């Protein structure tokens, strides 16, 4: 077997490996059944220990309607969220995001974020007090509060009261802003005849749906900002009994999904004990315990806290950071390594979207603006590449003359480049610049909820999802997953092929064969990426082809 054929086969094998790895990292979206029912939270008196008990094995799985039926509840009603708070335990355990649908179907239900215990995917939050004195009766998940006001809206807070029969009266005022932030003012009136010391706590308990084919690029799991540092803990990182413990002044802690998240907002003025733990079978908890609050007899103690439950709307999170002084709240969005590019790219796209009114056209205009910004660099690079293509016949002559003498061939080629004032490395510069741009734009299109379910034209109804008009959809034939790509990836591969034909061929035959495979490799690699990214790349290729053709004509290349 010739050495050059070995190189070709190696290139093919590596290409297949790259395609397989890419489709593992960026799998096709599938719907996975929800997991088994959840358990109830039980709080211990030790302020360092907030744990969860186990349910009976025969406990039935309930629908949300069944789980909330015949329970006193406080209705949550706003244009942005709806749901209810369970009066028993004052638990936040039913919440829907009114602005977002689960699917593109016209009759799709709103996104469900929080769900009560006993359902398939329980997800809830609780707040309260702990004490080192086990004789003090404290409200817990079984406490039935007295409620003043039956509907929580941005304009009407609700007040909950409970008397422990020992001279302590617990009052909780809950309010909601115009978006996703709940504020809790907890007051304890002490008429017990002695001083009392209590510890405030908050917890989020969850039994998540862990999809086997979920994206492995966006973090989904426990997350938070601890002492100004982002902490991300995967569900798989927490084995039974394992606990991740932190101490933090300020920040936040909770659970992150692709587009939604919940967070306990930590007090900026005191140190909080924060824990991430697996507390049951596929059950996880994020919680914190604050510093002790000493309540003298015949006085009242107060502790204020906030709870976020909603969508990862970047501009809104930035506003919360500024207005409520929540440390790095925007990092709930997984911006990736290129934060310094990803976030500005989002704001540019968002501006263009509000200017044009369609995210697809905004992406295309963004691609054109990027090409314009890179025009001077690309112009110089394409001019050098065009000159190289012009001297291609002379290079072939040198290859025929010095083919067996690699050193001499290299010397003659470098002399030719110097004579023609060509920099052979300059053609790589646009590609090197494109790499961080590509990954940053991928992040924007994959993480920004503003692009979720955003339509373009024709069959593209969701720019954050792969092109749905695939080979199998067109032919109705069974096609292997990684080969089943849409129309836009094929168009992108075609434009890459045309652009490659305008470039000079590599002197090395193995390199030439490997480069010839690149359009095919990228076509299948990006076949299951967000269609918005593929559309961007396609237009960018078309603009590059036009720019390169003009330069080639000016240089005199046929």
NORNOR-V468890 format. One record per backbone hydrogen bond with DSSP energy under -0.5 kcal/mol. NH is the residue of the N-H (numbers start at 1). CO is the residue of the C=O. If there is no record, write none. Layout:
BEGIN
{{NH;CO} {NH;CO}}
END
This chain:
BEGIN
{{6;2} {7;3} {8;4} {9;5} {10;6} {11;7} {12;8} {13;9} {14;10} {15;11} {16;12} {17;13} {18;14} {19;15} {20;16} {21;17} {22;18} {23;19} {24;20} {25;21} {26;22} {27;24} {32;30} {38;119} {42;51} {44;49} {49;46} {50;48} {51;42} {51;49} {53;40} {59;56} {62;60} {62;118} {67;63} {68;64} {69;65} {71;68} {74;85} {75;73} {75;150} {76;83} {77;75} {77;152} {78;81} {82;96} {83;76} {84;94} {85;74} {86;91} {87;72} {88;72} {89;87} {89;143} {90;87} {91;86} {92;125} {93;84} {93;91} {94;84} {95;114} {96;82} {97;111} {98;80} {98;96} {99;80} {100;97} {102;109} {108;105} {111;97} {111;100} {113;95} {113;111} {114;95} {115;123} {119;116} {120;62} {122;119} {123;115} {124;205} {125;92} {126;203} {128;201} {130;199} {131;45} {134;132} {136;133} {137;135} {143;140} {145;87} {145;143} {146;161} {147;145} {148;159} {149;147} {152;75} {153;151} {153;156} {158;174} {159;148} {160;172} {161;146} {162;170} {164;168} {169;167} {169;189} {170;162} {170;168} {171;169} {171;187} {172;160} {173;185} {174;158} {174;172} {175;183} {176;153} {177;181} {182;180} {182;307} {183;175} {184;305} {185;173} {186;184} {186;303} {187;171} {187;185} {188;301} {189;169} {190;188} {190;299} {191;167} {191;189} {196;295} {198;196} {198;293} {199;130} {200;291} {201;128} {202;288} {203;126} {204;286} {205;124} {206;284} {207;122} {208;206} {210;208} {211;209} {214;211} {216;25} {221;256} {222;233} {223;254} {224;231} {225;252} {226;224} {226;229} {227;225} {227;250} {229;226} {231;224} {233;222} {235;220} {237;234} {238;234} {238;235} {239;237} {241;278} {242;239} {244;276} {245;243} {246;274} {248;272} {250;248} {250;267} {252;225} {253;264} {254;223} {255;262} {256;221} {257;260} {261;310} {262;255} {263;308} {264;253} {265;263} {265;306} {266;251} {266;264} {270;267} {272;248} {273;289} {274;246} {274;272} {275;287} {276;244} {277;285} {278;242} {279;277} {279;283} {280;283} {282;280} {283;280} {284;206} {285;277} {286;204} {287;275} {288;202} {289;273} {290;200} {293;198} {294;292} {295;196} {295;293} {296;294} {298;190} {299;190} {299;296} {301;188} {303;186} {305;184} {306;265} {307;182} {308;263} {309;180} {310;261} {312;259} {313;311} {314;312} {317;313} {318;314} {319;315} {320;316} {321;317} {322;318} {323;319} {324;320} {326;320} {327;325} {329;326} {331;328} {332;329} {333;330} {335;333} {339;336} {339;337} {341;338} {342;338} {343;339} {345;341} {346;342} {347;343} {348;344} {349;345} {350;346} {351;347} {352;348} {353;349} {354;350} {355;351} {356;352} {357;353} {360;455} {362;358} {363;359} {364;360} {365;361} {366;362} {367;363} {368;364} {369;365} {370;366} {371;367} {372;368} {373;369} {374;370} {375;372} {378;374} {379;375} {380;376} {381;377} {382;378} {383;379} {384;380} {385;381} {386;382} {387;383} {388;384} {389;385} {390;386} {391;387} {392;389} {395;391} {396;392} {397;393} {398;394} {399;395} {400;396} {401;397} {402;398} {403;399} {405;402} {406;404} {409;405} {410;406} {411;407} {412;408} {413;409} {414;410} {415;411} {416;412} {417;413} {418;414} {419;415} {420;416} {421;417} {421;418} {422;417} {424;422} {426;423} {428;425} {429;426} {432;428} {433;429} {434;430} {435;431} {436;432} {437;433} {438;434} {439;435} {440;436} {441;437} {442;438} {443;439} {444;440} {445;441} {446;442} {447;443} {448;444} {449;312} {449;447} {451;448} {452;448} {454;451} {456;460} {460;457} {461;459} {463;454} {464;451} {465;462} {470;468} {471;485} {474;470} {475;471} {476;472} {483;480} {484;480} {484;481} {485;483} {486;527} {487;469} {490;486} {491;487} {492;488} {493;489} {494;490} {495;491} {496;492} {497;493} {498;494} {499;495} {500;496} {501;497} {502;498} {502;499} {503;499} {503;500} {512;508} {513;509} {514;510} {515;511} {516;512} {517;513} {517;514} {518;514} {518;515} {519;515} {521;517} {522;518} {523;519} {524;520} {525;521} {526;522} {528;525} {529;526} {531;465} {532;463} {533;530} {534;530} {535;531} {536;532} {537;533} {538;534} {539;535} {540;536} {541;537} {542;538} {543;539} {544;540} {545;541} {546;542} {547;543} {548;544} {549;545} {550;546} {551;547} {552;548} {553;549} {554;550} {555;551} {556;552} {557;552}}
END
